Each structure stands twice: as structure tokens, then as C-alpha cells.
Amino acid sequence: MDSSDDIEDVSLFDADDDVSRRSKKSKIRHPVASFFHLFFRVSAIIVYLLCELLTSSFIACMVTIILLLSCDFWAVKNVTGRLMVGLRWWNQVDDDGRSHWVFEARKVSAQGGKISSEAESRIFWLGLITCPMIWVIFAFSALFSFKVKWLAVVVMGVVLQGANLYGYIRCKVGSRKNLTSMATSYLGKQFLRQTVATEDQAAS
């Protein structure tokens, strides 16, 4: 992701505010989405661990793992994030050719309640954070055991799942512009306080 790209935060799917809010927070409201949120990424890890026992063909294992990782990337980025936690991110290019990374968060309802359930939120973030960490461990393992042919596959897992993790963290915490302005404001206040204190000491 190019750091020079413009980044904007927009609200997500006004039409989704009409979704029924009667379901309890503890229930899984989207069982199919929750299943596929974990299915592709867990399957890729299982295939990576067991492929040498199941077949001697490295090409077959590599293609299977990359297909599972690609399906996981698409499903998490476009479907499960929106349904399970109300977040979505993507890149769009303007007519003048400028690239914008857009990070969306569903608006909170007028009653202040959350549409997504707590159970789905736990499943989403647990899968989103845990699996990239496992691929990082695989990367170090492949590197130190000199399994060079597997390193490309493991790096693909780190990149694809790490990209989704980064995108959804950005959706959750807000844009870099907001974080930068908050940090600048904080440092400015600290500098002003220090200057006033120094002047008071000098005057006394």
C-alpha cells in the first residue's frame, strides 16, 4: 500500500440500518459467514502441515494452499467483515488517476445498539489475528530449517492474511489522518504547557 495514497473514512451501507435488531448479541446471526471466515484460513494451515504426509507433489500442495489463501482473502475482505463486524475496506481510483484507500465502518443505530453480535465479533477478530501469527511462525520455521521452496508459500500466507488484518485494524481505529492530527494536537499541548511552565519559573 503506497503511503502517498489518499485515505478517507466513510460510513457503511445506510441501508443496513434497516436490519432487524431483535437477535441477541450472544447468538451467531450469520452462521455461514462465520463458518467460511474460518474454513479457508484454517484449511490452508492444515494442508500446509499435512501436505507432505498426504502427497509427494509440492506443486499440488502449493496450488491448493494458494487457492485456499486467495479464497480466504476475498471472502474476508468482501463478505465476512461486512456481515460479522460491519467493516469494509477497498481501493478506488479517481478519474484523474489518484488512488484512495477507503476504510468503512457501519453506523451505530439511533438507539446506540450494535447490529453485529458479540459472538461473531469474537470469531472474526480471533481468526483474523491468530492465523497471520501462525503463518509468521511458519515463515521463521521454513527459514531456519532451510525449506526454501516452502518459503514463497508461507510468505504468500503472511502477505494475504496480513493485508486483511491491516485493513480491518485501520477500519477499527480510524484513518491515519485522524491519528496524526490527534498526535500533533497532543504534542502541541505538551509543548505549550512546558513553555508556560518555563516562563513562570523565569518570572519567579
NORRAQUI-V763963 format. One record per residue. N is the residue number from 1. RES is the residue in one letter. SS is DSSP state (H for helix, E for strand, L for the rest). PHI is phi in degrees with one decimal (none if undefined). OMEGA is omega as a letter, one per 20 degrees, with the letter a starting at -180 (NA if undefined). Layout:
n = [N	N]
res = [RES	RES]
ss = [SS	SS]
phi = [PHI	PHI]
omega = [OMEGA	OMEGA]
This chain:
n = [1	2	3	4	5	6	7	8	9	10	11	12	13	14	15	16	17	18	19	20	21	22	23	24	25	26	27	28	29	30	31	32	33	34	35	36	37	38	39	40	41	42	43	44	45	46	47	48	49	50	51	52	53	54	55	56	57	58	59	60	61	62	63	64	65	66	67	68	69	70	71	72	73	74	75	76	77	78	79	80	81	82	83	84	85	86	87	88	89	90	91	92	93	94	95	96	97	98	99	100	101	102	103	104	105	106	107	108	109	110	111	112	113	114	115	116	117	118	119	120	121	122	123	124	125	126	127	128	129	130	131	132	133	134	135	136	137	138	139	140	141	142	143	144	145	146	147	148	149	150	151	152	153	154	155	156	157	158	159	160	161	162	163	164	165	166	167	168	169	170	171	172	173	174	175	176	177	178	179	180	181	182	183	184	185	186	187	188	189	190	191	192	193	194	195	196	197	198	199	200	201	202	203	204]
res = [M	D	S	S	D	D	I	E	D	V	S	L	F	D	A	D	D	D	V	S	R	R	S	K	K	S	K	I	R	H	P	V	A	S	F	F	H	L	F	F	R	V	S	A	I	I	V	Y	L	L	C	E	L	L	T	S	S	F	I	A	C	M	V	T	I	I	L	L	L	S	C	D	F	W	A	V	K	N	V	T	G	R	L	M	V	G	L	R	W	W	N	Q	V	D	D	D	G	R	S	H	W	V	F	E	A	R	K	V	S	A	Q	G	G	K	I	S	S	E	A	E	S	R	I	F	W	L	G	L	I	T	C	P	M	I	W	V	I	F	A	F	S	A	L	F	S	F	K	V	K	W	L	A	V	V	V	M	G	V	V	L	Q	G	A	N	L	Y	G	Y	I	R	C	K	V	G	S	R	K	N	L	T	S	M	A	T	S	Y	L	G	K	Q	F	L	R	Q	T	V	A	T	E	D	Q	A	A	S]
ss = [L	L	L	L	L	E	E	E	E	E	E	E	L	H	H	H	H	H	L	L	L	L	L	L	L	L	L	L	L	L	H	H	H	H	H	H	H	H	H	H	H	H	H	H	H	H	H	H	H	H	H	H	H	H	L	L	L	H	H	H	H	H	H	H	H	H	H	H	H	H	H	H	H	H	H	H	H	H	H	H	H	H	H	H	H	L	E	E	E	E	E	E	E	L	L	L	L	L	E	E	E	E	E	E	E	E	L	L	L	L	L	L	L	L	L	L	L	H	H	H	H	H	H	H	H	H	H	H	H	H	H	H	H	H	H	H	H	H	H	H	H	H	H	H	L	L	L	H	H	H	H	H	H	H	H	H	H	H	H	H	H	H	H	H	H	H	H	H	H	H	H	H	H	L	L	H	H	H	H	H	H	H	H	H	H	H	H	H	H	H	H	H	H	H	H	H	H	H	H	H	H	H	H	L]
phi = [none	-74.1	-68.1	-82.9	-67.6	-74.6	-127.9	-138.1	-110.4	-133.2	-80.3	-110.2	46.1	-57.1	-65.5	-69.8	-67.0	-83.7	-63.8	-62.0	-109.4	-79.3	-66.3	-72.0	-64.7	-79.8	-87.1	-87.3	-85.7	-127.7	-64.2	-66.9	-62.9	-64.3	-64.3	-73.9	-61.7	-98.4	-60.9	-65.2	-71.8	-69.8	-62.3	-62.3	-67.7	-64.9	-62.7	-62.1	-73.5	-106.9	-63.2	-69.3	-82.4	-84.5	-153.1	-96.2	-87.6	-67.1	-61.9	-62.3	-63.5	-62.4	-63.7	-62.3	-64.9	-65.9	-63.3	-64.1	-64.9	-68.0	-62.3	-63.3	-59.4	-67.1	-64.5	-68.8	-69.8	-105.9	-122.4	-68.0	-63.0	-69.7	-75.7	-85.4	-130.4	71.2	-124.0	-157.6	-141.0	-165.0	-115.6	-130.9	-114.2	-72.7	-63.7	-85.8	91.0	-81.5	-94.9	-126.0	-92.4	-110.1	-121.2	-108.2	-136.6	-63.8	-66.7	-73.6	-66.3	-61.3	-80.5	83.5	-90.2	-95.7	-78.3	-76.9	-85.2	-67.5	-64.0	-64.5	-62.4	-63.6	-60.4	-61.5	-72.9	-63.3	-66.6	-67.9	-91.1	-68.4	-64.0	-60.8	-64.4	-64.4	-67.2	-65.0	-62.3	-60.1	-63.6	-65.4	-62.9	-66.0	-69.4	-78.2	-95.2	61.2	-88.9	-63.7	-65.6	-85.6	-63.5	-63.4	-65.5	-66.9	-62.3	-60.6	-63.4	-63.3	-67.3	-66.3	-76.8	-67.0	-64.5	-64.7	-61.0	-61.9	-61.8	-76.0	-65.5	-62.5	-62.3	-74.9	-93.7	102.7	-75.6	-64.5	-62.6	-64.3	-64.6	-66.3	-65.9	-64.9	-64.7	-64.0	-62.5	-63.6	-64.4	-63.8	-64.4	-63.3	-64.8	-64.2	-62.5	-65.5	-65.7	-63.9	-64.7	-65.7	-67.1	-63.9	-64.5	-67.3	-70.1	-80.2]
omega = [a	a	a	r	r	a	r	r	r	r	a	r	r	a	a	r	a	a	a	a	a	a	r	a	a	a	r	a	a	a	r	r	r	r	a	r	r	a	a	a	r	r	r	r	a	r	r	a	a	a	a	r	a	a	r	a	r	a	a	r	a	a	r	a	a	r	r	r	r	r	r	a	a	a	a	a	a	a	a	r	a	a	a	a	r	r	r	r	r	r	r	a	r	r	r	r	r	a	r	r	a	r	a	r	a	r	r	a	a	r	r	a	r	r	a	a	a	r	r	r	r	r	a	a	r	r	a	a	a	a	r	r	r	r	r	r	r	a	r	r	r	a	a	r	r	r	a	a	r	a	r	r	a	r	r	r	r	a	a	a	r	r	r	r	r	a	a	r	r	r	a	a	r	a	r	r	r	r	r	a	r	r	r	r	a	r	r	r	r	r	r	r	a	r	r	r	r	r	r	r	r	a	r	NA]
